[in-house]
Amino acid sequence: MCTDLAVFVGAVVPFSATDAWDMSMPRNVLMIVVDQWRGDFLPAMGADWLDLPNLQQLCAEGVTFGRHFAQATPCGPARSSLLTGLYLMNHRHVRNTVPLDNRHTNLAREVRKHGYEPALVGYTDTTPDPRITPPGDPEFRVLGGTMPGWVPVATYIDPGRLGYFSWLAARGFDVPADPKDVWLPRDGELFRGPAAVPAEHSDTAWSAEMALSYLHQRADQKWLLHVGFLRPHPPFIAPAPYHRAYQPDALPGSQRAEHWQDEAQQHPFMAEVLARTPVSDYVRGAPGLVRDLSEADIQAMRAAYFGLMTEVDHHLGRLFDFLKAQGLWDDTLIVFTSDHGEHLGDHYLFGKHTFYDQSFRIPLIIRDPSKSADTTRGTIVREFTESVDLMPTILDWVGADIPRTCDGVNLRQFLEGQAANPWRAEAHFEYDFRDTVDDRTASALGLSNDQANLCALRGPRFKYVHFANLPPILFDLADDPDEMRNVAGEPAMAVAALECSQAMLSWRLSFAERTLTGYRASAEHGLIEMP
């Protein structure tokens, strides 16, 4: 029943085209990482109501990965997987504000070996390793600092977001006493009013300005620039005119059961999440729980979310136009992706703190300017890909070696039109919901912090979610594509659940941490590196 769940080990599919490429040509990288953008919200993926002309053109000139998944949520763990190429079970940056072990390499550290300055606009949400960082360091007082190796050009999540708010003040904007009030509605209408900050001064505009400023300085040198946009992350309030870009009653509605209680009955974890998710996490100042929102309010929040997407797209057009004007368009690998997804009212939820596809399915578009990629332009890849695949793909583009520790697989073969066989038959992702300062989900469920985690195996037909100390979940996606009915306890599904759990165990065994497992000592030769 579960024959689609074959285990894939990345190391058995070596691929590198660098030997055949002209490595003397300039090889720049523009990596765009937005925040909380769902993978199904692209015109190329069927969301034809979205006004995203620049992303639509990028899809036409590149390759869209239609089954691309984040490996973890929330932001910090997701970005650690993206930038280290490691699964959560290996890097162990399990929650926002939890430190990242300094021993792990990452994309920035690796490209430095090849003369690149890895520049950062935005954030990586990385708390430093306390064993090498003094306890009084300011990075321990923010949500997350900058991952080692990156050169911060303009950081968004610094103490108090000073970079952005200082930029606002320098342009004559009257920053409120509580600077976060710039994301309150200008006219007091919580769900439909425009943000107090004008579009030309939004944090999206700020990211684009900082990126353009950097590119002006580097146009004659090879470069790798990570551009982070906070949006469409909440608060879901868009500046004018983007707040009116979409009419709520003209948008597709959310996917949810008839009553929130029906969703809560699926699993104890869902019951707890529905009982404690406040609207104020998504609309500043709004009262109540998300589960009690009216359909009209949900649609208004969805309209604001899509408006923020269109605002991001506008500023992507500015970046793309600059590359074209400077003659850099055909020297630059462009990657567009997100850290994780967003429920957006589905299952009576907002946010990304569950096991549903809405939390983990994310966009990935790659435009490779090489002639060898001409045959794949405008195509959509249907195989399962994961955020850990980006690091090896970018390293291959710049001619760098891919570390043995990397769990991801080079995606260049899809860009080159080569057969990807064998390939992974499913995606895997993890979520650690241990207690934090403002979240007590673990203790409410009677779990210790080390028991508060889940791992999901997502195949073409079955989706299996394993909890450390709670019952499992199984969805038969052939009959239930919206993940509305947990069939893990049904006798007819016992074999499928067993096969899925065995496949998950095989995956974990195959990808266990392996920093030194590629070496052995020899009496005759000393230290030997094994293939």
N, C-alpha and C positions, 0 to 999 in steps of 0.2 A: 504493500500500500504506500509505502514511503520511499519508493525507489529513486525519487528525485533528490534524495538527501545524501548523495555520495560525498565523502570527505575530500576536500581539496587542500593540498599542501603547496603553498606558493612557491617553494624552492624547486619544485619539479617542472616549473614552466619558465626557464630562463629566457629572457628576451632583451636584446639590446641592439639597436640599429646604429649605434654611434660609429661603429667601424666603417659603415657605408656612407655616413654623412660627411659633408664638408664642415669639419669642426672649426675651420678658420673664420667662418661667417659669424657676425655678431649674434649672440644668443641671449636675448633679454627675456625676463619673466615678469609678467604682471599677474599677480595672484589676488583676485578680488574675493574677499570673504565677507558675506553679509551675515546678518544675525537673525535666526528664527524664520527662515524662508522655506516654505514647504516645497517638496520636489514636484508635486503635481501642479503647482501654480506657475506654469510657463505656457505661453501660447502653443509651443511645439508639443506639449504634453496634454493638449485638449482644453486648456483654459483660455479659449479664444475671446473671452470678454475682457481680458487684461490688455491694457494699453502699454506695451513694453517694446517699442520699435527697435531700440538698440540691442536688447537681448535677443529679440527675434532675428535680427541681422546676424548676431554672433552665432546663433544656432544654425543659420543658413550657411555660414562660412566655416563652421567647426563641427564637432560631434557632440551630440547630447546623450548623456547617459541616463536612460529612463528608469533604471532600477538601482539607483545609487542611494546608499544608506550611511548615515552617521554611525559611528561605533559606540557612542556614549552620549548621554546628556547629564547635566546641563552644559553651560558654555565652557567652563574650564576644562572638564574631562574631555569634551568633544574636541576642543582645540588642541589638547595634548595629543590625542590620537591622530588628528589631521597633520600636526607638525612634527611628530616623532615617528609616525608610521607604525605605532605600537597599539595593540589592543589594550583596553582598559585593564584586563587581568594582568598585563605585563608592566604598564607604566604606573598604575596604582594611584594616579591623580583622580581619586574617586568622587570628589565633590568640589564645588567652588570653595576656595580658601584652604583646601587641603594642599600641603606642599607637594611639589614635583621633585622626585629624586634627581639630583644634579648629575648622576652618572649616565643618564640617558643622553644620547646624541639627538640631534634634531636637524631639520632642514637647514636652518641658518648656520649651524656649526659645520655642516658638511659642505655647503657651497663656499664657505670662506676658504676652504682648502684649494679652491679653484679660482681665487682672486675676486670673488663676488662680495660686494658689500650688501648684506641682507637687510634692507631697510624696512621699517615698520611704520605705517600710519594706522592708528587704531589701538588694538589691544590683543593680548593672547590669554588674559585671565590666568596668569601663572603665579602661584605663591611660591617663593623661593625655598630652597632646601635649608631648614634651620640649623643643620650641622655645619654649614659653611657661611651662613649669613648671621650677623649679630642680631640678637633679639630685639634691639631697639630700632632696627632698620624700618624706614617709613613704608616699605612694601608690605609689611605685616599689618598695616592699618587700612589697606584698601582691599577691594574685592579680589583683585589679582594684579600682579605686576607683569613685567615683561620677561618672556622666556629667555634664558641665556643664549647669547649669540646674535640676537637681533640688535640693530642700530635704531633706536627710537627716533623717528623724525618728528612725529607728533602723536602723543599718546592720549587716548580718551579717558581711560580709567586710571588716572593718577589721583593723588589726594584731592578730593572735591571736584574732580573734572576741571581743574584749573586751566588746562590748555584750551579747552573749548570755551569756558565762560569768560576767560580773559580775552579771547579773540572776540567774543560778543561785545564786551565792554569797550574794547579798542575801536569798534565800529559804531560806537555811539548808542548801542542798545542799552536800555535801562534794566540791568539785571536785577531781578527781585532779591529781597533779603534771603529767601530760600531759593537758590538758583533753579532748583527743580521745578519751580512754579512756571518756568517758561513752557512747560508741557501741560499747563492747565488751559482750558478753552478760553478764547478771547472774550466770548460773549456769555460765558457761564453755562452753555449747553453741553452737558458732560459727554454725550455720545456722538454729537454731530457738529459741534462748533470747531472752528479752526484753532490751532495752537496759538498761544500768545506770541511766540517767536515767528517772525516772517520767514518765508521760504528762503530768501537770500542769506539768512542768518541761521538756518537750521543746522543741526549736527551733521546731516547728510552733506549739505553744502560745505561745511568745514572740512570734512574728510576729503572731499574732492579738491578743495583749495590747497590743502596740505600736500596731497599727492601731486598735483600739478606743479607746485612750487619745487618739490624735490626733482621731478622729471626735468624741469627747466635746467637744473644744475647738472644733470647726468646724461643729457642727450648725446654727448659724444663719447660715452664710456659704456661698457656693458654693465647691466644692473639687474637686480632682482628686488622687486617692490611688492610687499604685502600691503594691500589697501583694505582696511576694515571699515565697513559701514555698520553702525548700530542698528539701523532699520532693516526690516519692519518690526524689530523687537518693540515690545510695549515700553512706555504707554502708547496705546493705540489712539493717537491724535495726530493728524497731519496738518501742516501749515497750509494756508490758502495759497493757491487755488486747489491744491491736491485733496483737501478735505471734501470737495464736491466732485471729484473726478468720477465717482461711481455712485449710482443711486441704489440704496439698500434694497428696495423692492424689485430691482431688476437683476439681482445677483442670485446665483444658486444658493439654496439654503443649506444649513448644517445637516450632517448625517448623525442621527441619534435615535434612540428608542422613543417610544411614546411618552414614557415617564422616566425621570432620573432614577427612580427606585429600581427600574428594570435594569439599568446599567450597574447600579450598586450591587445587585444580586449576583452579578457574574463572578465576583471574587472579593474577599475581605479587603484586599489592597485598594480596589476601586471604591468600595464603600467608604474607606477612610479618606481617600483623596477627594471625593465628592463632598465629604463633610467638612473640609477645611480649606477649600480654595476660594479666596476672597476676590471680588471684582476689582478691588483697589490695586491689586497687583498688575492690572492691565489697563484700567482707566483711572488716572489719578483722582482721588477724592470720591470715587463711587462707592456706595454702600452695598452690603449684602454679599451673598455667595454666588459664584458663577452658576451653580446648578439651578438657581432660581431666576435667572435672567429670562426676560421675555424674548420671543422670537424677533420682535422689532429691534430690541437693544442689541441682540446678537448680530443681526444684519447690519446695524449701524457700525458696530465694531469691525465687522468684516470689511465694510466699505472703507473705513479709515485705514485698515491694514493694507488693502489693495492700493489706496492712495499713496501710502508710504512706499510701496513697491514702485509705483510710477515715478515718484520723486527720485528714488535711487536710479532708475533707468535713465532719467534725464541727465543726471550727473555722470553716469557711465558714458553717455554720448559725448560729454565734454572730454573725458579721458581718451576715448577712442579717436575723436577728432584731432587731439593734440598729437597722438602717435602718428596719425596719417600725415598731418602737416609737417612733422619733423622727419618724415621718411623712416619711421621706426615700426610701422605697422607690420611689415613683412620680415622684421627681425625679432619679433616678440611672440613668445608663447603666452597666450591669454587663458587664464583659468578663472571661471566663475563658479563659486560654490557657497555653501552656508555651513554653519557649525552644527545646527540641528533644525528640527521642524517646529510646528505649532498646531495645536488642536483646532483653534479658531471656531469653537462652539461645538465641534463634533464630540459625541459622547458626553454632552453637557460639561465640556471642559474648555479651558484656554490654557496655554502653556505647553510644556514638553516633559512633564514629570510622570509618564506612564510607559507602557509597553506597546502602544498602538503605532501603526505605521505613520500616523500624523506627526509623532514625535521624532521619528528617525529617518524617514524618507526625505532626502534633500536634493536640490538641483546640482548638477555638474555639467558644465559646458567647457570644452577645451577647443581652442582654435590654434592649431599647429600651422605656422606659415610655410612649412616645408613643401616643396613640390611633391614629395612622396605622399603627402596627405591629401592631395587634390581629389582622389577618387572617393573619399569618404565624406566630403563636405555636405552638410545638410542631413546627415544620417542620424538615426537614433539607435543606440546600443541597448539591447534588451537583456543582456546578461547581468547578473548581480555584481555590482561593484561597491566598494566601501571607501570611506574617507581615508583609511590607512594607505590606499593605493596612490594618493597624490604625491607623497614624498618620493617614492622610487621613480615615478613618472617624471617629475621635475628634475631629479638628480640625473636621470638618463639624458634629458634634454640638454643639460649644461655639460655633459661629458664626465660626470662624477660617478664614482663607484657607489653601489647601493649596499649599505651595511648589512651584514648577515643578520643582525638583530631585527631588521625591518620586517614586520608582519605583512605589509602590503605587497602588491604586485604591480609591475610596470604596465600602464595602460597604453603605451605607445603602439602595441600591436593592433589595437582597435582603430587608432588614428591612421595607421598604415594600411588598413584593410586586410591584415593577415588573420588567418583562422586562429581563434583562441581556444585551443583544444589540447589537453583538458582545461576546464575552467571551473571555478567554484559553482556549485549547484544551489547555493543559498547564501544569504547574508546573515551575519551575526551582530548582535548589539547587546549592550549591557547598561544597566542603570543601578546605581547605588543610592539608596534612600535613607542612609543613616541620619540620626538626629543632628541638626545644626542649631544655631542660635534662634532662628525663627521657624523651624520646621521640626515637629516631633512625631512624624509619621511612624518611625521605627518603634518608639516606646509605646505609642498608642496601639500598635499591633502586638505588643508583648515581645518584641524582638530586641536582641542585643544589636549594637551597631554592626558587628561583623556578620550578623545574620540578615541584615537589611539590604539585600541585593537581589537582582534578577538578571537572567541572561535569556535572550531570545534567539531562536533559529527561525529564519523566515525563508521558506522555500516557495516554489511556484504554487503548490497546492496547500501545504500545511504550514501553520505558524505555531510554534511551540514555545512557551514561556516557562522557564524553570525558576522557582524561588528557592532560596537557601533553606527556609524553614516555614514555607506556606505551600498550600496545594498548587499544582501546576495549572497552566491554561493551555488549551489546544483549540485553534480555530481551523475549520475546514474551509479554506478560501474559495474552493470550487462552488460551494453552496452558500457561503457567507462571506462575500468579499469585503463587507464593511465591518467585520469583526464584532458582530452583535451577539453571538451565542457560543459560550464556552462549552465544548463537548468533551473535555478531558475526562469527565467521570462516566461517560456513556460506554457501556460494554462493547458496542460495535466499534468504538474508536480505540480500544485498549492496545491493539497491535500497532496502530499508527503512533500513539503516544510513546510506546516503548521504543519503536524504531527512531523516532525523533530524539528522544533522550539519549539513546546510544550514539546517534550521529553527533549530538552536541558534546558528549564526553570525548568522542574521537577527535573532534575539532580542538578541544581544549588540550588534549594530550599532544596533538601535532604542533600546536603553537605555544607550548610552554616556553618560558624565558630561556634563551639560548645564547647569551653573550659569549660564553667560553666553551660551549659544547662543540664548537667546530675545530677544537684543538686536541691534541693528545701528546703525551710525552713518549719518547722512544729512546731506548738505551743506545741505539746506533746513531740516530740523527738529532736527538734532542727534541725541541718543540716542533711539531708538525701540524700544519693547517690542513684540515680535511676538506674535501669538496662539499 
